[in-house]
């Protein structure tokens, strides 16, 4: 089995377009003036950092929840006694 993941031409095009959109939004973050209600909202890249932190919390919670509810690998094996 190969460790290298192959990406199709349309996948590469999508990733390239996504990178262009992200770069444009990063530039717009410093150009467009925001009318913030709270002082923290006026911090540059606040919403990007907040979104990344929320993503990390959701993924970390999923990992912890999986450990909590995961069944053993042989849970569905037939018992010899039955």
TIMI-2910 file (N, C-alpha, C, CB; in pm, 1 decimal, decimal comma, always signed):
<rs>
+----------+----------+----------+----------+----------+----------+----------+----------+----------+----------+----------+----------+------+
!      n_x !      n_y !      n_z !     ca_x !     ca_y !     ca_z !      c_x !      c_y !      c_z !     cb_x !     cb_y !     cb_z ! resn !
+----------+----------+----------+----------+----------+----------+----------+----------+----------+----------+----------+----------+------+
!    +84,8 !   -117,7 !     +0,0 !     +0,0 !     +0,0 !     +0,0 !    +89,2 !   +123,9 !     +0,0 !    -96,4 !     -0,1 !   +122,4 !  Unk !
!    +58,6 !   +216,9 !    -83,8 !   +137,1 !   +338,8 !    -94,8 !    +93,5 !   +440,7 !     +9,9 !   +124,2 !   +398,1 !   -235,1 !  Unk !
!   +192,1 !   +509,1 !    +68,3 !   +161,9 !   +611,9 !   +167,5 !   +124,7 !   +744,5 !   +102,2 !   +280,8 !   +631,5 !   +260,2 !  Unk !
!   +159,0 !   +760,4 !    -24,9 !   +131,9 !   +885,9 !    -93,5 !    -14,4 !   +891,1 !   -137,2 !   +225,5 !   +902,7 !   -214,9 !  Unk !
!    -79,5 !  +1001,8 !   -105,8 !   -219,0 !  +1021,2 !   -144,2 !   -221,9 !  +1094,7 !   -277,6 !   -298,2 !  +1100,2 !    -34,3 !  Unk !
!   -294,7 !  +1039,2 !   -372,5 !   -305,6 !  +1103,1 !   -502,7 !   -430,5 !  +1190,4 !   -506,2 !   -309,2 !   +997,7 !   -615,9 !  Unk !
!   -413,4 !  +1312,8 !   -555,8 !   -523,7 !  +1407,6 !   -565,5 !   -553,9 !  +1429,1 !   -713,6 !   -489,4 !  +1543,4 !   -493,9 !  Unk !
!   -680,9 !  +1421,7 !   -747,7 !   -719,9 !  +1438,4 !   -887,4 !   -700,0 !  +1583,2 !   -931,8 !   -866,5 !  +1395,9 !   -908,0 !  Unk !
!   -713,7 !  +1604,7 !  -1061,5 !   -695,6 !  +1738,7 !  -1117,6 !   -799,5 !  +1835,6 !  -1061,7 !   -704,4 !  +1734,3 !  -1271,2 !  Unk !
!   -923,9 !  +1790,1 !  -1049,4 !  -1027,8 !  +1877,9 !   -994,7 !  -1003,5 !  +1904,6 !   -846,5 !  -1167,4 !  +1815,7 !  -1015,2 !  Unk !
!   -947,0 !  +1807,9 !   -775,7 !   -913,8 !  +1828,6 !   -635,0 !   -804,8 !  +1932,8 !   -618,0 !   -870,5 !  +1698,0 !   -571,2 !  Unk !
!   -703,5 !  +1926,4 !   -704,5 !   -596,6 !  +2027,5 !   -700,1 !   -651,6 !  +2166,0 !   -733,2 !   -483,1 !  +1990,8 !   -798,3 !  Unk !
!   -743,0 !  +2171,5 !   -829,3 !   -803,5 !  +2299,4 !   -866,3 !   -884,2 !  +2356,1 !   -749,2 !   -893,6 !  +2282,6 !   -990,7 !  Unk !
!   -957,8 !  +2269,7 !   -679,6 !  -1036,7 !  +2313,0 !   -564,5 !   -946,2 !  +2363,4 !   -451,9 !  -1125,1 !  +2198,0 !   -514,0 !  Unk !
!   -838,9 !  +2291,7 !   -423,6 !   -746,6 !  +2333,6 !   -318,2 !   -680,0 !  +2465,6 !   -355,2 !   -640,0 !  +2225,2 !   -293,0 !  Unk !
!   -644,3 !  +2482,0 !   -481,7 !   -585,8 !  +2608,3 !   -526,8 !   -683,0 !  +2724,1 !   -512,1 !   -541,3 !  +2596,9 !   -671,2 !  Unk !
!   -809,4 !  +2702,1 !   -549,8 !   -911,1 !  +2807,1 !   -535,2 !   -934,8 !  +2839,4 !   -388,1 !  -1043,3 !  +2764,1 !   -601,6 !  Unk !
!   -934,8 !  +2737,4 !   -304,5 !   -952,4 !  +2759,1 !   -160,9 !   -837,9 !  +2841,4 !   -103,3 !   -962,7 !  +2625,2 !    -87,7 !  Unk !
!   -716,2 !  +2815,7 !   -147,7 !   -601,0 !  +2892,7 !   -100,4 !   -608,5 !  +3037,9 !   -146,1 !   -471,1 !  +2829,3 !   -149,5 !  Unk !
!   -655,9 !  +3060,7 !   -268,0 !   -670,7 !  +3197,9 !   -318,5 !   -775,6 !  +3273,3 !   -236,7 !   -710,0 !  +3197,2 !   -468,8 !  Unk !
!   -887,7 !  +3208,2 !   -206,9 !   -993,2 !  +3271,3 !   -126,5 !   -941,2 !  +3302,5 !    +13,6 !  -1118,0 !  +3179,8 !   -118,4 !  Unk !
!   -867,7 !  +3210,0 !    +73,1 !   -812,5 !  +3233,0 !   +207,2 !   -713,7 !  +3349,1 !   +206,9 !   -743,8 !  +3105,9 !   +259,5 !  Unk !
!   -629,2 !  +3357,0 !   +104,7 !   -534,0 !  +3467,2 !    +94,8 !   -606,8 !  +3600,4 !    +77,1 !   -436,9 !  +3443,8 !    -21,7 !  Unk !
!   -712,0 !  +3602,4 !     -4,0 !   -789,3 !  +3725,6 !    -23,7 !   -856,8 !  +3769,3 !   +105,7 !   -894,7 !  +3705,9 !   -133,8 !  Unk !
!   -909,8 !  +3674,3 !   +181,1 !   -972,7 !  +3708,7 !   +308,7 !   -870,4 !  +3757,6 !   +410,7 !  -1047,9 !  +3588,4 !   +364,4 !  Unk !
!   -749,7 !  +3703,4 !   +405,8 !   -643,9 !  +3749,3 !   +495,8 !   -605,8 !  +3893,3 !   +464,7 !   -520,6 !  +3658,4 !   +485,3 !  Unk !
!   -594,1 !  +3926,4 !   +337,0 !   -563,5 !  +4064,4 !   +297,6 !   -678,9 !  +4156,4 !   +335,2 !   -535,1 !  +4073,1 !   +145,7 !  Unk !
!   -802,2 !  +4112,6 !   +312,9 !   -919,4 !  +4194,6 !   +344,2 !   -931,6 !  +4220,5 !   +493,8 !  -1046,1 !  +4127,2 !   +293,0 !  Unk !
!   -881,3 !  +4129,3 !   +575,0 !   -887,1 !  +4146,2 !   +720,7 !   -815,9 !  +4274,0 !   +764,4 !   -824,5 !  +4024,7 !   +791,2 !  Unk !
!   -707,0 !  +4308,3 !   +697,1 !   -629,7 !  +4425,8 !   +735,6 !   -672,8 !  +4551,7 !   +661,3 !   -483,3 !  +4400,7 !   +711,4 !  Unk !
!   -752,8 !  +4539,1 !   +555,8 !   -795,0 !  +4655,2 !   +477,2 !   -931,8 !  +4705,7 !   +520,8 !   -797,6 !  +4620,5 !   +328,8 !  Unk !
!  -1026,3 !  +4615,7 !   +541,5 !  -1163,9 !  +4653,5 !   +572,5 !  -1176,3 !  +4690,2 !   +719,8 !  -1261,3 !  +4539,2 !   +537,0 !  Unk !
!  -1239,4 !  +4804,7 !   +745,5 !  -1259,6 !  +4849,8 !   +883,1 !  -1383,0 !  +4781,8 !   +942,0 !  -1274,4 !  +5004,2 !   +889,0 !  Unk !
!  -1367,8 !  +4727,6 !  +1060,0 !  -1479,1 !  +4660,8 !  +1128,0 !  -1539,4 !  +4755,2 !  +1231,8 !  -1431,9 !  +4528,4 !  +1195,2 !  Unk !
!  -1669,1 !  +4747,9 !  +1247,6 !  -1738,2 !  +4822,7 !  +1351,9 !  -1766,5 !  +4725,2 !  +1465,3 !  -1870,9 !  +4889,5 !  +1298,3 !  Unk !
!  -1669,1 !  +4710,4 !  +1553,1 !  -1677,4 !  +4610,0 !  +1658,7 !  -1757,8 !  +4663,6 !  +1777,3 !  -1536,2 !  +4567,8 !  +1704,2 !  Unk !
!  -1838,0 !  +4575,8 !  +1835,1 !  -1912,3 !  +4610,8 !  +1955,5 !  -1825,9 !  +4593,3 !  +2079,6 !  -2038,8 !  +4525,9 !  +1966,9 !  Unk !
!  -1736,2 !  +4498,0 !  +2076,5 !  -1647,5 !  +4470,3 !  +2188,9 !  -1503,6 !  +4493,6 !  +2145,4 !  -1666,7 !  +4325,2 !  +2241,1 !  Unk !
!  -1417,7 !  +4528,4 !  +2239,9 !  -1278,3 !  +4558,8 !  +2207,1 !  -1205,8 !  +4437,1 !  +2150,5 !  -1204,9 !  +4609,8 !  +2330,8 !  Unk !
!  -1241,1 !  +4320,6 !  +2197,0 !  -1174,3 !  +4199,0 !  +2150,5 !  -1202,1 !  +4172,2 !  +2002,7 !  -1218,7 !  +4079,4 !  +2234,1 !  Unk !
!  -1318,2 !  +4212,4 !  +1955,7 !  -1352,7 !  +4192,0 !  +1814,8 !  -1265,7 !  +4274,9 !  +1721,3 !  -1498,6 !  +4226,0 !  +1791,7 !  Unk !
!  -1210,1 !  +4383,8 !  +1770,2 !  -1127,5 !  +4470,4 !  +1687,0 !   -985,8 !  +4415,7 !  +1670,1 !  -1122,2 !  +4609,7 !  +1746,7 !  Unk !
!   -950,6 !  +4312,8 !  +1744,2 !   -818,5 !  +4252,0 !  +1733,5 !   -802,4 !  +4188,1 !  +1595,2 !   -797,2 !  +4146,5 !  +1845,7 !  Unk !
!   -690,1 !  +4215,3 !  +1527,7 !   -669,9 !  +4152,1 !  +1396,6 !   -668,4 !  +3999,5 !  +1408,0 !   -538,6 !  +4201,3 !  +1333,3 !  Unk !
!   -733,1 !  +3933,7 !  +1314,9 !   -741,9 !  +3787,5 !  +1306,1 !   -815,0 !  +3723,9 !  +1423,8 !   -603,8 !  +3729,0 !  +1296,5 !  Unk !
!   -896,7 !  +3801,2 !  +1495,4 !   -969,2 !  +3746,2 !  +1610,3 !  -1061,8 !  +3633,3 !  +1567,9 !  -1049,6 !  +3856,0 !  +1680,4 !  Unk !
!  -1138,5 !  +3653,8 !  +1462,1 !  -1236,1 !  +3553,2 !  +1421,8 !  -1167,8 !  +3428,0 !  +1365,9 !  -1331,8 !  +3611,5 !  +1317,9 !  Unk !
!  -1054,2 !  +3443,8 !  +1300,4 !   -979,6 !  +3327,2 !  +1252,2 !   -925,5 !  +3246,5 !  +1369,4 !   -864,0 !  +3370,8 !  +1159,7 !  Unk !
!   -869,4 !  +3314,4 !  +1468,1 !   -816,2 !  +3244,3 !  +1585,4 !   -927,8 !  +3182,2 !  +1668,5 !   -734,0 !  +3340,1 !  +1672,1 !  Unk !
!  -1039,5 !  +3252,0 !  +1680,2 !  -1153,8 !  +3198,2 !  +1754,4 !  -1208,7 !  +3073,5 !  +1685,2 !  -1264,7 !  +3304,9 !  +1768,2 !  Unk !
!  -1219,0 !  +3078,1 !  +1553,4 !  -1266,1 !  +2962,4 !  +1478,0 !  -1171,6 !  +2844,2 !  +1489,9 !  -1283,9 !  +2998,8 !  +1332,6 !  Unk !
!  -1041,1 !  +2870,1 !  +1486,3 !   -944,2 !  +2761,6 !  +1500,8 !   -950,9 !  +2701,6 !  +1640,6 !   -802,2 !  +2811,9 !  +1471,5 !  Unk !
!   -966,4 !  +2785,5 !  +1742,4 !   -978,8 !  +2734,9 !  +1879,6 !  -1105,4 !  +2650,8 !  +1894,9 !   -980,0 !  +2851,7 !  +1980,6 !  Unk !
!  -1215,2 !  +2695,3 !  +1835,5 !  -1339,8 !  +2618,1 !  +1841,8 !  -1323,7 !  +2484,4 !  +1770,3 !  -1456,3 !  +2697,9 !  +1779,8 !  Unk !
!  -1255,0 !  +2483,5 !  +1657,3 !  -1227,2 !  +2359,4 !  +1585,1 !  -1147,0 !  +2263,2 !  +1672,0 !  -1151,5 !  +2388,7 !  +1454,7 !  Unk !
!  -1044,1 !  +2314,7 !  +1739,9 !   -961,6 !  +2229,5 !  +1826,7 !  -1043,3 !  +2172,5 !  +1942,1 !   -842,0 !  +2308,7 !  +1881,7 !  Unk !
!  -1133,7 !  +2251,5 !  +1998,0 !  -1218,5 !  +2203,1 !  +2107,5 !  -1311,5 !  +2092,7 !  +2057,9 !  -1300,7 !  +2319,2 !  +2168,2 !  Unk !
!  -1369,7 !  +2111,0 !  +1940,8 !  -1461,4 !  +2009,6 !  +1886,6 !  -1386,9 !  +1879,7 !  +1855,9 !  -1530,9 !  +2062,1 !  +1758,9 !  Unk !
!  -1270,1 !  +1888,8 !  +1793,8 !  -1192,8 !  +1768,6 !  +1762,2 !  -1144,6 !  +1700,9 !  +1889,8 !  -1073,2 !  +1803,2 !  +1672,0 !  Unk !
!  -1095,1 !  +1778,7 !  +1985,8 !  -1051,7 !  +1721,3 !  +2113,3 !  -1166,2 !  +1656,6 !  +2188,0 !   -988,2 !  +1827,7 !  +2199,9 !  Unk !
!  -1282,7 !  +1719,2 !  +2185,1 !  -1400,3 !  +1659,7 !  +2248,1 !  -1441,0 !  +1530,9 !  +2180,4 !  -1515,8 !  +1756,8 !  +2246,3 !  Unk !
!  -1427,2 !  +1525,3 !  +2048,9 !  -1458,4 !  +1402,4 !  +1975,9 !  -1363,9 !  +1289,5 !  +2012,2 !  -1453,2 !  +1427,3 !  +1826,8 !  Unk !
!  -1236,8 !  +1321,6 !  +2028,4 !  -1139,2 !  +1219,6 !  +2067,5 !  -1170,9 !  +1166,9 !  +2206,7 !   -995,8 !  +1276,5 !  +2063,1 !  Unk !
!  -1201,0 !  +1257,6 !  +2299,2 !  -1234,1 !  +1214,6 !  +2435,4 !  -1364,5 !  +1135,2 !  +2438,6 !  -1244,7 !  +1336,0 !  +2528,4 !  Unk !
!  -1463,8 !  +1178,5 !  +2362,1 !  -1591,0 !  +1107,3 !  +2357,7 !  -1574,3 !   +968,3 !  +2297,0 !  -1694,0 !  +1187,3 !  +2278,0 !  Unk !
!  -1488,8 !   +956,0 !  +2197,3 !  -1464,4 !   +824,9 !  +2136,8 !  -1402,9 !   +729,7 !  +2238,4 !  -1372,6 !   +838,1 !  +2014,0 !  Unk !
!  -1308,5 !   +779,2 !  +2317,4 !  -1247,7 !   +694,3 !  +2420,0 !  -1349,3 !   +654,6 !  +2525,9 !  -1129,6 !   +765,8 !  +2485,3 !  Unk !
!  -1446,1 !   +740,6 !  +2549,8 !  -1546,1 !   +713,7 !  +2652,2 !  -1646,6 !   +607,8 !  +2607,6 !  -1618,6 !   +841,6 !  +2688,5 !  Unk !
!  -1689,8 !   +610,9 !  +2483,1 !  -1797,4 !   +522,0 !  +2438,1 !  -1751,1 !   +409,5 !  +2346,0 !  -1901,8 !   +602,3 !  +2367,8 !  Unk !
!  -1621,8 !   +400,4 !  +2317,9 !  -1573,1 !   +298,9 !  +2225,1 !  -1584,5 !   +159,0 !  +2285,9 !  -1427,6 !   +328,1 !  +2186,0 !  Unk !
!  -1628,2 !    +65,5 !  +2203,5 !  -1637,8 !    -73,8 !  +2246,2 !  -1509,4 !   -146,8 !  +2208,5 !  -1761,5 !   -143,2 !  +2182,5 !  Unk !
!  -1482,0 !   -258,8 !  +2274,8 !  -1362,9 !   -336,0 !  +2238,1 !  -1372,4 !   -387,9 !  +2094,3 !  -1343,8 !   -453,6 !  +2335,4 !  Unk !
!  -1258,4 !   -418,5 !  +2035,6 !  -1256,8 !   -462,5 !  +1896,0 !  -1326,0 !   -596,4 !  +1877,0 !  -1114,4 !   -471,5 !  +1845,9 !  Unk !
!  -1330,9 !   -680,2 !  +1978,8 !  -1395,2 !   -811,0 !  +1966,3 !  -1536,8 !   -811,7 !  +2024,3 !  -1310,8 !   -917,0 !  +2035,5 !  Unk !
!  -1602,0 !   -698,2 !  +2027,7 !  -1735,0 !   -686,2 !  +2088,5 !  -1839,1 !   -771,4 !  +2016,2 !  -1779,5 !   -540,4 !  +2088,7 !  Unk !
!  -1832,0 !   -778,1 !  +1884,4 !  -1932,5 !   -850,6 !  +1806,7 !  -1890,9 !   -993,6 !  +1771,5 !  -1962,2 !   -774,9 !  +1680,3 !  Unk !
!  -1783,5 !  -1043,2 !  +1827,6 !  -1742,5 !  -1180,5 !  +1800,1 !  -1838,9 !  -1278,2 !  +1865,6 !  -1599,1 !  -1205,4 !  +1849,5 !  Unk !
!  -1856,0 !  -1393,2 !  +1800,8 !  -1943,2 !  -1496,7 !  +1856,7 !  -1876,1 !  -1561,5 !  +1977,1 !  -1977,4 !  -1603,5 !  +1749,9 !  Unk !
!  -1955,1 !  -1587,0 !  +2078,4 !  -1904,8 !  -1658,7 !  +2195,1 !  -1906,8 !  -1808,1 !  +2166,2 !  -1988,9 !  -1625,7 !  +2321,8 !  Unk !
!  -1807,7 !  -1878,2 !  +2213,6 !  -1804,6 !  -2023,8 !  +2196,0 !  -1903,2 !  -2093,2 !  +2289,0 !  -1663,6 !  -2077,4 !  +2220,6 !  Unk !
!  -1942,6 !  -2025,8 !  +2397,0 !  -2032,6 !  -2085,6 !  +2496,0 !  -2178,1 !  -2081,9 !  +2451,4 !  -2018,4 !  -2014,3 !  +2628,8 !  Unk !
!  -2213,6 !  -1997,4 !  +2358,6 !  -2354,7 !  -1980,8 !  +2322,7 !  -2407,8 !  -2089,5 !  +2235,4 !  -2375,0 !  -1851,8 !  +2255,0 !  Unk !
+----------+----------+----------+----------+----------+----------+----------+----------+----------+----------+----------+----------+------+
</rs>
